[in-house]
Amino acid sequence: LAKTTQPISMDSYEGQEVNITCSHNNIATNDYITWYQQFPSQGPRFIIQGYKTKVTNEVASLFIPADRKSSTLSLPRVSLSDTAVYYCLVGKTGANNLFFGTGTRLTVIP
Amino acid sequence: NAGVTQTPKFQVLKTGQSMTLQCAQDMNHNSMYWYRQDPGMGLRLIYYSASEGTTDKGEVPNGYNVSRLNKREFSLRLESAAPSQTSVYFCASLPRWWGEQETQYFGPGTRLLVL
């Protein structure tokens, strides 16, 4: 199972774009990259998932370079409600969810 | 459709007491998971069940047992609680173990305090 490395914490001002990068040097050919968001006192919830290039949904974008050894979660124009911990997971199928790591704690400042 | 439900929401135990944390999902998912999250830490997998009838150890299984009662329910038992088991426990489910693009659904968590 591919392990991931993320920054421990990040701060951003309201309205700015935030990019959180995740390193996954040992990603396997069939692995997908999934990002979860966790608010205090709640379980994590799915944000976005991708395999290569770029994926965009109503919440975020996920950029994956050709070598797939890293990925970047992009949150456009963050608000205070985006303050949370963001987890990057890499893997295939159910095994994708075995190692959450410590995530990146994003704090949005007014 | 309630998703993933957990009971109780909060529990206080004395060292040595036993208890069972209950988890149920109504989404017809095949795989279920139990995690613990200590303050300021990420989630660590305790046990998982890839499908009904199977269970496997995760990263931190010591002191816990699980039962996949049926497809809907996956319980976590602490036989003799210790203060080190004070944590927030999350249950999660996944549609299919073998799918390539699957994501987990999490319950609201159970806060456990062991004195």
HADDOCK unambig.tbl for C-alpha pairs under 7 A between the chains (distance, minus, plus):
assign (segid A and resid 42 and name CA) (segid B and resid 108 and name CA) 5.54 0.50 0.50
assign (segid A and resid 42 and name CA) (segid B and resid 109 and name CA) 6.80 0.50 0.50
assign (segid A and resid 43 and name CA) (segid B and resid 90 and name CA) 6.62 0.50 0.50
assign (segid A and resid 43 and name CA) (segid B and resid 106 and name CA) 5.37 0.50 0.50
assign (segid A and resid 43 and name CA) (segid B and resid 107 and name CA) 6.06 0.50 0.50
assign (segid A and resid 43 and name CA) (segid B and resid 108 and name CA) 5.56 0.50 0.50
assign (segid A and resid 43 and name CA) (segid B and resid 109 and name CA) 6.49 0.50 0.50
assign (segid A and resid 44 and name CA) (segid B and resid 106 and name CA) 6.35 0.50 0.50
assign (segid A and resid 45 and name CA) (segid B and resid 105 and name CA) 6.77 0.50 0.50
assign (segid A and resid 45 and name CA) (segid B and resid 106 and name CA) 6.89 0.50 0.50
assign (segid A and resid 46 and name CA) (segid B and resid 103 and name CA) 6.67 0.50 0.50
assign (segid A and resid 92 and name CA) (segid B and resid 100 and name CA) 5.66 0.50 0.50
assign (segid A and resid 93 and name CA) (segid B and resid 97 and name CA) 5.40 0.50 0.50
assign (segid A and resid 93 and name CA) (segid B and resid 98 and name CA) 5.15 0.50 0.50
assign (segid A and resid 93 and name CA) (segid B and resid 99 and name CA) 5.02 0.50 0.50
assign (segid A and resid 93 and name CA) (segid B and resid 100 and name CA) 4.87 0.50 0.50
assign (segid A and resid 93 and name CA) (segid B and resid 101 and name CA) 6.77 0.50 0.50
assign (segid A and resid 93 and name CA) (segid B and resid 102 and name CA) 6.32 0.50 0.50
assign (segid A and resid 94 and name CA) (segid B and resid 97 and name CA) 4.41 0.50 0.50
assign (segid A and resid 94 and name CA) (segid B and resid 98 and name CA) 6.55 0.50 0.50
assign (segid A and resid 98 and name CA) (segid B and resid 45 and name CA) 6.13 0.50 0.50
assign (segid A and resid 99 and name CA) (segid B and resid 44 and name CA) 6.80 0.50 0.50
assign (segid A and resid 100 and name CA) (segid B and resid 42 and name CA) 6.27 0.50 0.50
assign (segid A and resid 100 and name CA) (segid B and resid 43 and name CA) 5.66 0.50 0.50
assign (segid A and resid 100 and name CA) (segid B and resid 44 and name CA) 6.83 0.50 0.50
assign (segid A and resid 101 and name CA) (segid B and resid 42 and name CA) 5.35 0.50 0.50
assign (segid A and resid 101 and name CA) (segid B and resid 43 and name CA) 6.73 0.50 0.50
assign (segid A and resid 102 and name CA) (segid B and resid 41 and name CA) 5.56 0.50 0.50
assign (segid A and resid 102 and name CA) (segid B and resid 42 and name CA) 4.00 0.50 0.50
assign (segid A and resid 103 and name CA) (segid B and resid 42 and name CA) 6.47 0.50 0.50
